[in-house]
Amino acid sequence: MANLLYLVHRLPYPPNKGDKLRSWHLLKHLAARHRVFLGTFVDDAEDWQHVDHLRGLCADVHAAALSPSRAKLASLRGLVSGEALSLPYYRDAGLTRWVQQTAAANRLDAVVVFSSTMAQYVQTLPGLPMLVDFVDVDSAKWTDYAKTHAWPMSWLYRREGRELLAFEQAVAARARCSFFVTENETALFRRLSPALRAELQALGNGVDADFFSPEPGRASPFPAGQWPLVFTGAMDYWPNADAVIWFAEQVLPALRQRHPQLQFHIVGRNPTPAVQALAADPARGVSVSGTVPDVRPYLQHAAAVVAPLRLARGIQNKILEAMAMARPVVAAASCVQAISAEPGTELLAAESAEDYVRELGGLLDDAGRAARIGTAGRSRVLAGYSWDAHLAGLDRHLDDLATKVAA
């Protein structure tokens, strides 16, 4: 058993967002084998009630308050210091002191960093072995955002991509091993960092297929006679908002011409005003739920689940969860490529609006095929997407440390 410092940019509980789902399962995996000291941020007031739950799992927890509006202002310091704005956004004097005090009071054997920006807290601990879960190449996201925005935001996003990549490269060079959510993300980072000589490894996402499982007695949240298409996700996350707005404007009208009983259900917390506006006209066929107590009824009773993400990277938990619920999923081709599933039989891919209309129309016209794809998708999840199987990729490095501690 090793003493581990675990640094996460957002409280890893409850697992109600994609990043929190991964960081939570990583924490559980670590805490089952080691003594964990957790340093993290709380950026949602509702999450404070869950800090004590994590204290029961960890040797110690330091949760720093983070106000997104104030953090955005603080991040502008990066324009003066020449660093990526993401670094001062997640910089906190209290967390810095806690890290130093924890290192002084306990013999730490390693630090596990979730999200590259949290590696800045390890700069004063140069001899501590570090494992970094980058998840995605965040710098590439900012560069992609620049392509879809006008000046001056395009300049700001391009700068952020450039400066954050330089920081990511420095972090990877310092780490014992760096992890990314897919082989494609790992290859992308290598391509962006040709001079880097460091160990990189893919560490995929999983899904709790016992929790996300269809149950015959689960009631439907939809009116009788309606054909629901469902999208799930945090709706204050820009790629999710972009996806549903594009789908509602470019895909849904053509589908509803053929199937007027269709209703597009956007299920997820904190919908932006632009997302809420989609439901203003009932004739449009869009419903926006906001936060729901349980997403499973919406998935189980969907005619199909869509993930038309144009700006997302890596494995999407929302896709794995829908597959685990045995629902047919039509997703962006880039998201399908990140998942080890058979396109056309376990998961359907689309690029253009016409692709989505064709694939979804085919499912709606053939309920038997839709059911077969849903069943095959769940089988794929059961066979290859357990969390422990994926997170075991960390254990090779941590077991070496535990052996040294025991010696």
C-alpha positions in Angstrom: 0.0 0.0 0.0 1.4 3.4 -1.0 0.6 6.9 0.1 -0.8 8.7 -2.9 -1.5 12.4 -3.5 -4.5 12.6 -5.9 -5.1 16.0 -7.5 -8.3 16.6 -9.4 -9.6 19.8 -11.0 -13.3 19.1 -10.0 -14.7 17.3 -7.0 -14.9 13.7 -8.2 -18.4 13.1 -6.8 -21.2 12.6 -7.6 -20.3 11.1 -10.9 -22.8 13.1 -12.9 -20.5 14.5 -15.6 -18.2 12.8 -18.0 -14.9 14.0 -16.3 -16.3 13.3 -12.8 -17.4 9.8 -13.8 -13.8 9.0 -14.8 -12.2 10.8 -11.9 -14.6 9.1 -9.4 -13.9 5.6 -10.7 -10.2 6.3 -10.6 -10.5 7.5 -7.0 -12.4 4.3 -6.0 -9.7 2.2 -7.8 -6.9 3.9 -6.0 -8.5 4.0 -2.6 -9.2 0.3 -2.7 -5.5 -0.4 -2.9 -3.7 2.6 -1.4 -4.0 5.5 1.1 -5.2 8.5 -0.8 -4.9 12.2 0.0 -7.3 14.1 -2.3 -6.9 17.8 -3.3 -9.6 19.2 -5.5 -11.9 22.1 -6.3 -15.7 22.5 -5.8 -17.1 24.6 -8.6 -20.8 23.8 -8.0 -22.3 24.8 -4.6 -24.5 21.7 -4.6 -21.4 19.5 -4.5 -20.3 20.7 -1.0 -22.7 18.2 0.5 -20.7 15.3 -1.0 -17.3 16.3 0.5 -17.9 14.2 3.6 -18.6 11.1 1.5 -15.1 11.5 0.0 -13.6 12.0 3.5 -14.9 8.5 4.3 -12.9 7.1 1.4 -9.6 9.1 1.7 -7.0 9.7 4.3 -7.6 13.4 3.9 -9.5 15.8 1.6 -8.8 19.4 0.8 -11.7 20.9 -1.3 -11.1 24.5 -2.4 -14.0 26.7 -3.5 -13.8 27.8 -7.1 -16.1 30.5 -8.5 -16.1 30.1 -12.3 -16.8 33.8 -12.8 -14.0 34.9 -10.5 -11.7 32.2 -11.9 -12.2 33.5 -15.4 -11.1 36.9 -14.4 -8.1 35.5 -12.5 -7.2 33.5 -15.6 -6.5 36.7 -17.5 -3.3 37.0 -15.5 -1.9 34.4 -17.9 -1.8 37.1 -20.6 0.7 39.0 -18.4 2.7 36.0 -17.3 2.8 34.4 -20.7 1.3 31.1 -19.5 -1.9 29.3 -20.5 -5.0 30.9 -19.0 -6.1 27.5 -17.7 -3.3 27.5 -15.1 -4.2 30.6 -13.1 -7.9 29.6 -13.5 -7.1 26.5 -11.3 -4.5 28.2 -9.0 -5.3 28.5 -5.3 -3.0 29.5 -2.5 -4.9 27.3 0.0 -4.6 24.2 -2.1 -0.9 25.0 -2.6 -0.3 25.2 1.2 -2.3 22.0 1.7 -0.2 20.1 -0.8 3.1 21.3 0.8 1.8 20.5 4.3 0.6 17.0 3.3 4.0 16.3 1.7 5.8 17.4 4.8 3.6 15.5 7.3 3.3 12.2 5.3 5.8 10.2 3.3 4.1 10.4 -0.1 5.1 7.7 -2.6 3.5 9.2 -5.7 1.1 11.7 -7.1 -1.7 11.0 -9.5 -2.8 14.0 -11.4 -6.2 14.2 -13.1 -6.2 16.9 -15.8 -2.9 18.5 -16.7 -3.6 21.9 -15.1 -3.4 20.2 -11.6 0.3 19.3 -12.3 1.2 22.9 -11.4 0.8 21.9 -7.7 3.6 19.3 -7.9 6.3 21.8 -9.1 7.5 22.2 -5.5 7.8 18.4 -5.1 10.3 17.6 -7.8 11.4 14.2 -6.5 7.8 12.8 -6.2 6.9 10.2 -8.9 4.0 11.4 -11.0 1.3 9.7 -13.1 -0.8 12.0 -15.1 -4.3 11.3 -16.6 -4.6 13.9 -19.3 -7.8 12.2 -20.4 -7.9 14.2 -23.7 -5.4 16.5 -25.3 -7.0 19.6 -23.9 -4.7 22.0 -25.9 -6.1 20.5 -29.1 -9.7 21.3 -28.0 -8.8 25.0 -27.7 -7.2 25.0 -31.1 -10.3 23.4 -32.5 -12.5 26.0 -30.8 -10.5 28.7 -32.5 -11.6 27.4 -35.9 -15.3 28.0 -35.1 -15.0 31.5 -33.6 -14.4 34.9 -34.9 -11.6 37.3 -33.7 -10.8 38.1 -30.9 -11.9 34.8 -29.4 -10.3 32.8 -32.2 -7.0 34.5 -31.3 -7.5 33.8 -27.6 -8.4 30.1 -28.2 -5.5 29.6 -30.5 -3.1 31.2 -28.0 -4.5 28.9 -25.3 -4.0 25.9 -27.4 -0.4 26.8 -28.1 0.6 27.7 -24.5 -1.3 24.8 -22.9 0.4 22.3 -25.3 3.8 23.6 -24.1 2.7 23.0 -20.5 1.3 19.6 -21.3 4.6 18.6 -23.0 6.6 19.7 -19.9 4.2 17.7 -17.6 4.5 14.6 -19.8 8.3 14.9 -19.8 8.3 15.0 -16.0 5.8 12.2 -15.5 6.6 8.5 -15.0 3.7 7.8 -17.4 1.0 9.9 -19.0 -2.4 8.4 -19.9 -5.0 9.4 -22.5 -8.5 8.1 -23.0 -7.9 6.5 -26.4 -5.2 5.3 -28.7 -6.1 8.1 -31.1 -5.6 10.8 -28.4 -2.3 9.2 -27.5 -1.2 9.3 -31.1 -2.4 12.9 -31.4 -0.2 14.0 -28.5 2.8 12.2 -29.9 2.2 13.8 -33.3 2.0 17.3 -31.6 5.1 16.5 -29.5 7.7 15.0 -31.9 10.6 15.8 -29.6 9.0 14.2 -26.5 10.6 11.1 -25.2 8.2 9.9 -22.5 6.0 7.0 -21.8 2.4 7.5 -23.0 -0.4 5.0 -22.6 -4.1 4.7 -23.5 -6.4 4.2 -20.5 -10.0 3.8 -21.7 -13.2 4.7 -20.0 -15.6 2.1 -18.6 -19.2 1.9 -17.7 -21.1 0.4 -14.8 -23.2 -2.0 -16.7 -25.0 -3.3 -13.6 -26.3 0.2 -12.9 -26.9 1.1 -16.5 -29.0 -1.9 -17.3 -32.6 -2.1 -18.7 -35.3 -3.2 -16.3 -38.7 -4.4 -17.5 -40.5 -2.5 -14.7 -38.9 0.9 -15.2 -41.6 3.4 -16.1 -41.3 5.6 -19.1 -41.0 9.4 -18.7 -42.5 10.0 -22.1 -46.1 10.5 -23.2 -47.8 7.5 -24.8 -47.5 7.5 -28.6 -44.4 9.7 -28.7 -41.2 8.6 -30.4 -38.4 10.0 -28.3 -34.9 10.7 -29.5 -32.6 11.4 -26.6 -29.4 13.3 -25.9 -27.8 13.3 -22.5 -25.1 15.4 -21.0 -24.2 18.5 -19.0 -25.8 21.3 -21.1 -23.6 24.1 -19.9 -20.7 22.3 -21.7 -20.2 24.1 -25.0 -19.7 21.0 -27.3 -22.9 19.5 -25.9 -24.8 22.7 -26.5 -23.4 23.0 -30.0 -24.4 19.4 -30.7 -28.1 19.7 -29.7 -28.5 23.1 -31.4 -27.1 21.8 -34.6 -29.2 18.6 -34.5 -32.4 20.5 -33.7 -31.8 22.9 -36.6 -30.2 20.7 -39.2 -31.5 17.2 -38.7 -34.7 17.1 -36.7 -37.0 19.0 -39.2 -36.3 16.4 -41.9 -36.9 13.5 -39.5 -40.2 15.0 -38.3 -41.5 15.4 -41.8 -41.4 11.6 -42.1 -42.2 10.9 -38.4 -44.2 13.8 -36.9 -44.6 11.9 -33.6 -40.8 12.3 -33.0 -39.7 14.5 -30.0 -36.1 15.4 -29.4 -35.4 15.2 -25.6 -32.3 17.1 -24.3 -31.6 15.6 -20.9 -29.0 17.3 -18.7 -28.2 19.8 -16.1 -27.7 23.6 -16.6 -29.1 24.1 -20.1 -27.8 27.4 -21.5 -30.3 30.0 -22.7 -29.6 29.0 -26.3 -30.5 25.4 -25.5 -33.6 26.4 -23.6 -34.8 28.5 -26.5 -35.0 25.3 -28.6 -38.1 24.3 -26.6 -39.8 27.7 -26.9 -42.0 26.6 -29.8 -43.8 23.3 -29.1 -44.2 22.8 -32.9 -40.5 22.4 -33.2 -40.6 19.0 -31.3 -37.9 19.7 -28.7 -38.0 19.2 -25.0 -35.4 20.4 -22.5 -35.5 18.7 -19.1 -32.7 20.2 -17.1 -31.5 18.1 -14.2 -33.3 14.8 -13.7 -33.0 12.4 -10.7 -32.2 9.4 -12.9 -31.2 9.4 -16.6 -31.8 5.7 -17.1 -35.6 5.9 -17.8 -34.9 8.4 -20.5 -32.3 6.1 -22.1 -34.3 2.9 -21.7 -37.4 4.2 -23.3 -35.8 6.2 -26.1 -36.5 5.1 -29.7 -32.8 6.0 -30.3 -30.1 7.9 -28.6 -28.1 10.5 -30.5 -24.6 12.0 -29.9 -24.0 14.5 -32.8 -20.9 15.9 -31.2 -18.9 18.1 -33.6 -16.3 19.3 -31.2 -15.7 16.5 -28.7 -12.7 14.2 -28.4 -12.2 10.7 -27.0 -14.6 8.2 -25.6 -17.9 9.6 -24.7 -19.4 8.1 -21.5 -22.9 9.1 -22.7 -22.5 6.7 -25.6 -21.3 3.8 -23.5 -24.2 4.4 -21.0 -26.7 4.3 -23.8 -25.2 1.2 -25.3 -25.3 -0.4 -21.8 -29.0 0.4 -21.7 -29.4 -1.6 -24.9 -30.5 1.4 -27.0 -29.4 2.0 -30.6 -27.0 4.9 -30.8 -26.2 7.2 -33.7 -23.1 9.2 -33.0 -20.5 11.4 -34.6 -18.1 9.3 -36.6 -15.1 10.7 -34.6 -16.8 9.4 -31.4 -17.6 6.0 -32.9 -13.9 5.6 -34.0 -12.9 6.0 -30.3 -15.0 3.1 -29.2 -14.1 -0.5 -29.9 -17.5 -1.4 -31.4 -18.6 -2.7 -34.8 -20.0 0.2 -36.8 -23.3 -0.7 -38.4 -24.1 -3.6 -36.0 -23.3 -2.3 -32.5 -23.2 1.4 -33.0 -24.1 3.7 -35.9 -21.8 6.5 -37.2 -22.8 9.8 -39.0 -21.1 12.9 -40.3 -23.5 15.1 -42.1 -27.1 16.0 -41.4 -28.1 13.7 -44.3 -26.2 10.9 -42.6 -28.2 11.3 -39.3 -31.5 11.5 -41.2 -30.7 8.3 -43.1 -29.4 6.3 -40.1 -32.1 7.4 -37.7 -34.8 7.1 -40.3 -33.7 3.5 -40.9 -33.9 2.7 -37.2 -37.4 4.3 -36.9 -38.6 2.3 -39.9 -37.3 -1.0 -38.6 -37.9 -1.6 -34.9 -36.4 -5.1 -35.2 -33.1 -3.8 -36.4 -33.1 -1.0 -33.8 -33.5 -3.7 -31.1 -30.7 -5.9 -32.5 -28.3 -3.0 -32.6 -29.2 -2.1 -29.0 -28.7 -5.7 -27.8 -25.4 -6.0 -29.6 -24.2 -2.6 -28.2 -24.9 -3.8 -24.6 -23.0 -7.0 -25.3 -20.1 -5.0 -26.5 -20.1 -3.0 -23.3 -20.3 -6.1 -21.1 -17.4 -7.7 -23.0 -14.9 -4.8 -23.0 -15.8 -1.8 -20.9 -15.5 -2.5 -17.2 -13.8 0.2 -15.2 -11.5 -2.0 -13.3 -10.2 -3.7 -16.5 -9.3 -0.3 -17.9 -7.9 1.3 -14.8 -5.6 -1.7 -14.2 -3.3 0.1 -16.6 -2.3 2.3 -13.7 -1.5 -0.6 -11.4 1.8 -1.6 -13.1 3.3 1.7 -12.0 1.7 1.9 -8.6 2.5 -1.8 -7.7 6.2 -1.0 -8.3 6.0 1.8 -5.8 4.1 -0.3 -3.3 6.8 -3.0 -3.5 9.4 -0.4 -2.7 7.4 0.9 0.2 7.0 -2.7 1.6 10.8 -3.3 1.2 
